Amino acid sequence: MQGQMKDQCLRYLILCLFILILPAGRCLADDNRKGFIMEIGLGFGNTNTRSNDPFYEKYSASGLAAGMRLGYAPTNRSAIMFGYQGNIFLDEVGTVWKNWYEKMQGDDLVAVGAILLSPFVFGFSPIVRSHLLFGSLDYTHFLKETSPSLLFSGAFGMGLLYDKFYGQVKGGYGISAGTGYELGRKLVVGVDLLYTYTANDVEAMAVMISVKKYFY
């Protein structure tokens, strides 16, 4: 069951990456970045944790690097955006879906409730089983006014971490820094570093490699 879910996640990722490389519509087809701008990204990420607690067991978690940001570009070389980015722990999401699917197999009120709530659980489980920079304020700087161009970005916001050691979602603050190269068709290949410090003194660092699609 869990293996099938991993295969489905992989197919979903391939489909999303294919969508990302499609050219934008004619209404967003010019090379003028100034004005409304949107970014959608997908790729692969890895999170590592540590803590000053001597009993804490550090771990590494791989997953789906994903993000979406919306904002405004005051010039062709700068953009201010709000949104989220993070590393979704696919193994943990698969476990949630598996356990929830088993709840739906019964013939009691628990099964009925699970069926009714499934759309919300399936949609929300990636958020709670991830390492996330949520509600972030991001500044992106392009070295050139038109593509192709190198770019650099930095963001800060609320840091959320599903701590596999404690089995809980922990909150704190998060910051990120990234760089990338914008190819033709507003397509960017980039690397991002995401750091989160949670309220229980657990630190998490994620390295994410992703393909991003810009719409402007």
C-alpha positions as CSV (number, residue, x, y, z in Angstrom):
1,M,0.0,0.0,0.0
2,Q,2.7,2.5,1.0
3,G,4.8,1.5,-2.1
4,Q,1.8,2.3,-4.3
5,M,1.4,5.7,-2.7
6,K,5.0,6.5,-3.3
7,D,4.6,5.5,-7.0
8,Q,1.5,7.8,-7.2
9,C,3.5,10.7,-5.6
10,L,6.2,10.1,-8.2
11,R,3.8,10.2,-11.1
12,Y,2.2,13.3,-9.7
13,L,5.6,14.9,-9.5
14,I,6.5,14.1,-13.1
15,L,3.1,15.4,-14.3
16,C,3.6,18.7,-12.3
17,L,7.1,19.1,-13.7
18,F,5.7,18.6,-17.2
19,I,3.1,21.3,-16.6
20,L,5.8,23.7,-15.2
21,I,7.8,23.6,-18.4
22,L,4.8,24.5,-20.6
23,P,4.9,28.0,-21.9
24,A,2.7,30.6,-20.3
25,G,-0.4,31.8,-22.0
26,R,-0.4,34.8,-24.4
27,C,-1.6,37.1,-21.7
28,L,1.6,36.4,-19.7
29,A,3.9,35.8,-22.6
30,D,6.0,39.0,-22.6
31,D,9.4,39.4,-21.0
32,N,8.5,42.4,-18.9
33,R,8.8,41.3,-15.3
34,K,7.5,44.5,-13.9
35,G,4.0,44.1,-12.5
36,F,2.2,41.0,-11.2
37,I,4.5,38.0,-10.8
38,M,3.9,34.4,-9.6
39,E,6.3,31.5,-8.9
40,I,5.5,27.8,-8.7
41,G,8.2,25.3,-8.0
42,L,8.7,21.5,-7.6
43,G,11.7,19.4,-7.0
44,F,13.5,17.3,-4.4
45,G,14.6,18.2,-0.9
46,N,16.4,16.9,2.1
47,T,16.0,18.1,5.7
48,N,18.5,17.4,8.6
49,T,17.8,18.2,12.2
50,R,19.8,18.7,15.4
51,S,19.2,19.8,19.0
52,N,21.2,20.6,22.2
53,D,19.1,18.0,24.0
54,P,21.5,15.1,24.6
55,F,18.7,12.6,24.3
56,Y,17.5,13.9,20.9
57,E,18.2,11.6,17.9
58,K,19.0,13.6,14.8
59,Y,17.5,12.4,11.6
60,S,17.4,13.1,7.9
61,A,14.2,13.2,5.8
62,S,13.9,13.4,2.0
63,G,10.9,14.6,0.2
64,L,9.2,16.8,-2.4
65,A,10.4,20.4,-2.5
66,A,7.4,22.5,-3.3
67,G,6.5,26.2,-3.2
68,M,4.2,28.9,-4.5
69,R,4.6,32.7,-4.2
70,L,2.7,35.7,-5.5
71,G,3.7,39.3,-5.5
72,Y,4.7,42.4,-7.4
73,A,7.8,43.3,-9.3
74,P,8.5,47.1,-9.1
75,T,11.2,46.8,-11.7
76,N,12.4,44.2,-14.3
77,R,15.2,43.2,-11.9
78,S,13.4,42.9,-8.5
79,A,10.3,41.2,-7.1
80,I,8.6,41.1,-3.7
81,M,6.5,38.0,-3.1
82,F,4.5,36.2,-0.3
83,G,3.9,32.5,-0.1
84,Y,5.4,29.3,1.1
85,Q,8.2,26.9,0.3
86,G,9.3,23.7,1.9
87,N,10.2,20.0,1.9
88,I,7.3,17.6,2.2
89,F,8.2,14.3,3.8
90,L,6.7,11.8,1.4
91,D,7.2,8.8,3.7
92,E,5.2,10.5,6.4
93,V,2.5,11.6,4.1
94,G,2.2,8.0,2.8
95,T,1.8,6.8,6.4
96,V,-1.0,9.3,7.1
97,W,-2.8,8.3,3.9
98,K,-2.4,4.6,4.7
99,N,-3.7,4.9,8.3
100,W,-6.6,7.1,7.1
101,Y,-7.5,4.6,4.3
102,E,-7.7,1.8,6.9
103,K,-10.1,3.9,9.0
104,M,-12.5,4.2,6.0
105,Q,-12.7,0.4,5.6
106,G,-14.9,-0.1,8.6
107,D,-18.8,-0.1,8.9
108,D,-19.2,2.2,11.9
109,L,-19.5,5.9,12.5
110,V,-15.7,6.3,12.5
111,A,-15.5,5.0,8.9
112,V,-18.3,7.3,7.8
113,G,-16.6,10.3,9.5
114,A,-13.3,9.4,7.9
115,I,-14.9,9.2,4.4
116,L,-16.5,12.6,4.9
117,L,-13.3,14.3,6.1
118,S,-11.0,12.6,3.6
119,P,-10.8,15.6,1.2
120,F,-9.6,17.8,4.0
121,V,-7.1,15.3,5.4
122,F,-5.6,14.4,2.1
123,G,-5.1,18.0,1.2
124,F,-3.8,19.1,4.6
125,S,-1.5,16.2,5.5
126,P,1.4,17.4,3.3
127,I,1.4,20.7,5.3
128,V,1.7,19.0,8.7
129,R,4.2,16.4,7.6
130,S,6.8,18.7,6.2
131,H,9.6,21.2,6.9
132,L,8.0,24.5,5.8
133,L,8.6,28.2,5.6
134,F,5.0,29.5,5.7
135,G,3.6,33.0,5.2
136,S,7.0,34.2,4.0
137,L,8.1,37.5,2.7
138,D,10.5,37.0,-0.2
139,Y,12.8,39.3,-2.2
140,T,14.2,38.2,-5.5
141,H,16.8,40.0,-7.5
142,F,17.6,39.3,-11.2
143,L,21.0,40.3,-12.5
144,K,19.5,41.1,-16.0
145,E,16.3,42.8,-17.0
146,T,15.4,39.9,-19.4
147,S,16.1,36.2,-19.4
148,P,18.4,34.4,-19.4
149,S,19.6,35.7,-16.1
150,L,21.0,34.6,-12.8
151,L,18.9,35.4,-9.7
152,F,19.2,35.5,-6.0
153,S,16.5,35.4,-3.3
154,G,16.0,35.6,0.4
155,A,12.9,35.1,2.6
156,F,11.8,35.0,6.2
157,G,8.5,33.9,7.9
158,M,7.0,31.2,10.1
159,G,9.0,28.0,10.3
160,L,7.0,24.8,10.7
161,L,8.7,21.4,11.2
162,Y,7.2,17.9,11.6
163,D,9.6,16.6,14.2
164,K,9.8,12.8,13.6
165,F,11.6,12.3,16.9
166,Y,8.8,13.8,19.0
167,G,6.1,13.0,16.4
168,Q,4.7,16.5,16.6
169,V,4.5,19.7,14.5
170,K,6.7,22.4,16.0
171,G,6.6,26.1,15.1
172,G,9.2,28.8,15.2
173,Y,10.9,31.1,12.8
174,G,12.4,30.3,9.4
175,I,14.7,31.9,6.8
176,S,15.7,30.9,3.4
177,A,18.3,31.9,0.7
178,G,18.5,30.7,-2.8
179,T,20.0,31.2,-6.2
180,G,19.0,30.0,-9.7
181,Y,19.2,30.6,-13.4
182,E,16.2,31.7,-15.5
183,L,16.2,30.0,-18.8
184,G,13.8,30.7,-21.7
185,R,10.1,30.3,-21.2
186,K,10.4,31.8,-17.7
187,L,11.8,28.6,-16.4
188,V,14.2,28.6,-13.5
189,V,16.5,25.8,-12.1
190,G,17.5,26.7,-8.6
191,V,18.9,25.7,-5.2
192,D,17.4,26.9,-1.9
193,L,18.6,26.5,1.7
194,L,15.9,26.6,4.4
195,Y,16.7,27.0,8.1
196,T,14.1,26.7,10.9
197,Y,14.5,27.1,14.6
198,T,11.6,25.7,16.6
199,A,10.3,26.5,20.1
200,N,11.7,23.3,21.6
201,D,15.3,24.2,20.5
202,V,15.3,21.9,17.5
203,E,17.1,23.2,14.4
204,A,16.4,22.0,10.9
205,M,18.2,22.7,7.6
206,A,16.9,21.8,4.2
207,V,18.6,21.7,0.9
208,M,16.1,21.9,-2.0
209,I,16.8,21.6,-5.8
210,S,13.8,22.5,-7.9
211,V,12.4,23.7,-11.2
212,K,10.4,26.9,-10.9
213,K,8.0,28.4,-13.4
214,Y,7.4,32.2,-13.4
215,F,4.3,33.9,-14.7
216,Y,4.6,37.6,-15.4
